[in-house]
């Protein structure tokens, strides 16, 4: 077992999964526990040769895997879901150590991933008859693409891997899965479970840095890339994939608005609104990033949300009392700290939080700000951290225009005592998903993805599954 310089042993029981075998590598990735800021584990770092071997294994396995039926593939996925639940506590502890989120949320992430996986394999993709008469029969069916490369982020590494992973496998593709170098460990342990469930080569799991991800997007024998992450990186993925005209699904960042109407009850909605903004310390693509509150209830809402923030418990995610953990990595921590300092300099009013604790780890308390200029960074950028502006409006059309005045378009919500009116307003938001009196509500049967620069394609539902297949027309003359 490797040891750190201070003689604290590192956890090193991790391996790559290539062609049904667990393998090591010469190079290693150090993994930091964001609650302490210290390295606690190391795992193999895949080389380009490892990637080539994984892709070749995927291509070989595809020849037989694509011939299996939907029901056969569904049975494999159900075994995966059962394994996730069986190993839930072990995986959740590791997830909290590498990602930072509270242990209860790690358990929920794994449980939700299992449930979503089971839900997706209940979806049918039938052959569609387009025309049938005396002269001809024309049908549309969908066939698997081949090898799918999946690149996942560090904020929800298990759940955001399982969505595209199950979509690809259920539709008959094979997979090369690469987690973020910040959070590779739980995904590698997932690979160990997959080794004993799926035939060799059907699933391959590699840990590595950005150079490995770029090699995947450029690889001539990878037929599709599913990427979840930032807008900037998503654009690079799309550009790299263009060389081989790969199919691409991108779930990118968001700057989600929540519009609070004058008839909403601030005390009644404050807890839901607060959690939707600060869950995982704001490190959620579809978290609320901007709150637009009508002037009639603005002060009351500020008071109610501030009360929620002041009683929130921030700490090490392994403490069962913790509600909000650290930022996941130093780079993101420094970015959010810089946004907080920029917000202070701009003259905005800090309602709560805003002070950076002088303790180990990447902790920032839930921070609410008001009196914010619409052109400030906290409004125009995706902060991806625990700082949210509350903005006042008097005219609803103005609020909608301000909410839509962004290149982001992932999701948004409207909060009101009149759901019918809320739906009419939600339909005016330029987003992939608009909710009324809720936020972050997703399902295996409902497509999710972004408008504008927040994404390309959809995950989940029959629409998402078809994104992992090639439509083909069969036209028969009688």
N, C-alpha and C positions, 0 to 999 in steps of 0.2 A: 504493500500500500504506500503510495507516495505521501510525502509530508510537506507541509509548508515550512517556511523558514523559522517560524516560531514553534515548530514541532507539533502543531495541531494537524492530525491526519486528514488528508483529503479523501473524499469518497470518489472512487474510480471504477466502480462496477458497472460500466456502461460499454455498449458495443454498437457498431453499425450493423444494419441488416442488409445483406446483399445476396440475392439468389438463394434465399432460405437459410443462410448461414450467418451467425454472429461473428463479426470480424473487428479486429483492432486496427490501429493506424499508427504510423510513426509520429505524426504531429498530434498535438493535443490542444483542446480548447479549455481554458480556465473559465469557471462559472462562478459568479459573485452572488452572494446572498444580499439582496438590496436592503434588508433590515439591519445589516451590520457593515456593509460596504467591503466585506472581506471575501476572498476566494474560499469556497467550501467544497468544491468538486472539480473534477477534470474528466473530459470525455474525448474519445477519438475525433480527430478532424479529418474528414474525407479529402482525398486528393482527386484530381481530374481523372486519374486512372480508375479510382474507385467509382466515380460517376459513370465512366464508360462501361465498367463492368455491370453496374446496376441497371443501366439503360439496356444493355445487351441481354441481361437476364429478363428484363421486362418484355422485350420483344419476343424472346423465345417463349415465355409463358403465355403471351397474348394469343398465340396460335391455338392453344387449347382452351384458354379461359374465355375467349369470345364465343366459343361454341356452347358454353354452359347456358342453362335457361335462367330467366329472372328468378324463378323460385329457388333454384339451386344456389344462385349467388346471394339471395336473401337469407338463406339458411346460414351461410358463412358470416354474414353481417350480424345476424342474431347471436351467433356464438361470440363475436367480438363484443357486442353489448353486454352479454353475460359476463365475459372476462373483465370488462371495465368495472362492473359492479362488484365482482368478486375481489378485485384488487383496489377498490376505491380508496380506502384509507391510506394505503401505502402510496398510491399515486398522488393523492391530495396533499399529503405531507411534503412530498418532493416538489410538487407544483408550487406550494406556498414558499418553500425555501428558495426556489430559483426565481419566482415571479414576484412574491411579496404580498399577494392578496390574502385576506383573512381565510383561515382554514375552512370556515363554513362555506365561503364562496368557492373555494377550490373543490370541495365535495360537491357543491351544486353544479359546478362546471362539468365535472365528470359525469354526474348523474344526467344532466341535461344532454350531454353529448351522446350518451347511450340511448336516451329516449328519442332524440332527433334521428339517430341512426335507424332505430327500429321503425320510426315513422316514415322515413324516406323509402324503405324497401316495401312499404305497403302501397306505393304508388304504381299504377299501371301505365305503360307507354304502348298503346295499341297501334296496330297498323291502320292507317286511315285510307278509306276508299274515297278517292277524289271524283272519279267518273266510272260508271259502269252502265253500259248499254249493249245493244246487239253487236256493235262493231268492236268494242274495246273495253278493257278494264285497266284503270290507272290507279295505282296505290302509292301511298307515301309511307315509307318506314324509316326507322332510325337505326343505324349500325354504330358500334363503338369505334372510336378514333384510333386507338392504339396505346401508346405509352403517354401517360399524363404526368407532368411535373407539377408538384404542389409546393409552394413556398409560403410559409406561415410566419406571423408576427409574434412578438413577445408578450402581448397584453392578455391574450386568452389562448395559449398555445394548444391546449387539448381540443377545445370546442371548435376553434377555427381550423384545426387540421381535420377533424372528423367530418365536417360538412362536405368539403370537396373530396376527401378520401372515400367516403361511402358513396357519394354521387358517381365518382369515377368507377369504383369497383362494381357497383350494382348495375351500371350500364354496360359492363363488359370490358372495361379498360384495365390495364395494369398501371402501377404507380411507382414513381420515385418521389418520396416525401422529404423535404428539407425544412427543419424548423429554424427559427432565428438563432444566431450564435449566442444571444443573451439568455435564451431559455431552451436549450436543446434536450435537457435531461428527461423530462417526463415523456417527450415524444420518442426518445430512444427506448425507454421502458415500454412504451406502447408497442414499439417495434418487436420487442421480445415476446409480447403476447401474440402479436400477429404472426410471428414465425411458426407458432404451434397451431394456428388456425387455417391460414391460407396456403395453397400450394406454393412451392419455391418459385421465386421470381415475380409473383403476382404483386407483392408489396415489397418495396425496398426503402429503407430509411437511412438517410445520410445527414450527419451534422457537419457544418462548415460555415465559412464566412461569406462575405458578399461576392467574392470571386467565384465561389461554387454556384451561387444563384445565377450569376450572369452566364456561366457556362451552361447551365440548364436551359436558360431562355434562348441560347444560341444553338443548342445541340440539334443536329440534323435528324436524329432518331427519336426526339421527343415531339409528339404530335400536338400537345396542348399544354399550356401553362395556366394554372390557377394560382393567382397571387393575392394575398391580403396584406395591406400595409399602407404606407403613405402615398399621397398623390404624386410626389416627386419621383419616388422609386417606381411607382406604377407606370409612369410615363416612360421611364427607362426600360422597364420590362417590355412594354408594348413596342418600343423602338427596336429592341434586340430581337424580339420574336418576329418582326417583320421580315427579317432576312430569309426565313423559311416559311413565311405565311402560316405560322402556327395559329391554331385557335386559342383565344385568350379570354379568361374571365378575371376581372379585376374588381375586388372589393376594397375601396380606398377610403381615405379620411372623410370626415364630415365636420360641419360647423352648425349642428342642429339647433334650430330656433324652437322655442316654446312660446306660444302666444296665449296670454292669460286674459280672458275677457272680463268685462266689468261685473258680470253676474256670477263669477266664480267665487267660491268660499276659500279665502287664503288658508285658514286654519285646517280645513278639510283636505286640501290638496298639498299642503306644505311637505309632509313626509314623503309622499310619492315623488313630488317634484325634486326634492332634495336628493333622494336616492338615485333618481334617474340622471341627475347631474354629476354626482360624486362617487357613484359605485366604482370600485376598483381604482379609487383615487382619481377619478376623471379619465382614466386610461381606457376608454371604450369609444370605438369609432362612432357609435350611434348614441352616445351620451348627450344630454342637453348641454350645449355650449353657450347659448345666449337665451336669456329670458326677457321677453317683452311683456310688460304688465301695464294694464290700463290705469290711468292716473287715479281713478276712483278707489282702486284697491291696492295701489302701488305701495303705500307706506305699510299697510297691514301685511302685505305679502313679504316685504323686506323684513319686518319684525318676526314673522312666523318662520321664515327660512333661516334667519340669524339664530333663532332659538334652537333650531335643529342642528346647526353647525356647532354651536357652543357646547352641546351635550354629546357630540360625536367623539368616540374614543379612537384615537390614532395610536398605532403601535405595531409591534412585531405580529405578523399574521398568525404565528403559531400560538399566540395567546388567545384562548377562546373568547375573551372579552373584547378583543379588537374588532372594530367595525371598518376601519380604513387603514390600509398598510402603507408602505413607502412607495415612491416612484420606482419603476423597475430598474432603471440604469442611470448612471451618472450623466450621460449625454442628455437624456430627457429631463432629468432633475435640473441641470444647469439651464436648459431652455426655459423651463417653467419659472425658475427663480428670476431669470432675466425679464420675462414677461411681467412678473409681479413688480419688479423694480421699475420697469418702464411705465407700468400702470400708476405707480405711486408718483413718479416724476410728472406724469401728465396732469396731475391734480385731481384724479379720481378719489372718491371717498371709500375707504376700506371699512366695510360693515363688521367684518370679523375675519380672523386669520391674518395672513399677510406677513407674519413674523416667521423667520426660518430658524428652527431650533438648532442649537449648537450641540448636536449629539451624533453618534455614529449612525450610518445609514442615510437613506435618501428621503427623509420625511418632510412633508409640507402639510400643514393643517388645512382643512377646508376653508377656502377664502371666497368671500362674496364682496363684490365691489359695485358701486353705483356712481352716478354723476360722471359717466363715461362718454367720451366722444365717439361717435359712430365710426370714425376713421382710425381709431386706436388699434393697436395690435391685438388686444384682448377681445376685440369684436371681429376683426377681419381675419385673424389667423385661427387655426385649430390649436388650442393650447394643449390639449391632451394631458391635462393635469388638473389638480383640485382648485381651480380658480374660475369663477363664473360671474359674468356681469349681469346685473338686473337693469334693464332700460325701460324708461317710461314712454308711453304713447297716449295720445288723446283721440286720434282718428284711426279707425281700424284699417282703412285702405293704406294709410301711411305705414302702419305696423307690418302689413303683408308685404308692401314694397320693400321695406327695410329688411325683413326676414329673407326675402328672395334676392337681395342685393349682394350676392356672393357667387363665386365660381364653384362652391361646394353645393351638393344637392343629395345628400344621403337620406336623411329623414328629418321629421319635424313633428310637432304636435300642437293641438289646440285644446285649451282647458276652459270649460264652460258648464253651466247648469242646464244648457239646452243642447243635447247631442245632435239634433237635426241641424240647428244653426252651425254647430261645430263642424259637421261634415261639409257643409257648404264652404266654410272657410278653409278647411283642410284641403279641399280640392284645388284651392288656389295656390298652395305651396308647391314650389318647383323642386320636388324631391322624389326619391324612389318609393318611400313609404311615409304616409302621413297618418298619425294617430289622433284620436280624440279622447281626452281624459285618461290617457295612458301614454307610456313611452317605453321603447325597447321590448315590445310584445312581438315575438316571432314564433314561427311554427314550421315544422318540416313540410307542411302542405301549402305554405304561402311563400311566393318568391320574394327574395330580399336582394337589394343592390341599389346602386346610386345613379342619380341623374347628374348631368353636367360633368364635372371633373371628379366626382365621387365614385365613379365606377364604370364598368363595362361588362354587360351581361348580368345574369342573376344566379344566385345560389338557391337551393331548395325548390320544392314543388316540381311539378311536371315540366315547367318552363326551365328551371335550373338544371334538371336532369338532361333535358334535350341539348343543353349547352355542352354536354360531354359526349355528344354523338353527332354523326354526320347524317343529315337528311338525304334520302335517296328515293328517287321516283322509279317505280317499275311500271312500264306501260306495255300492255299485252294486246296485240291485235287478234281478234277472234276469227 
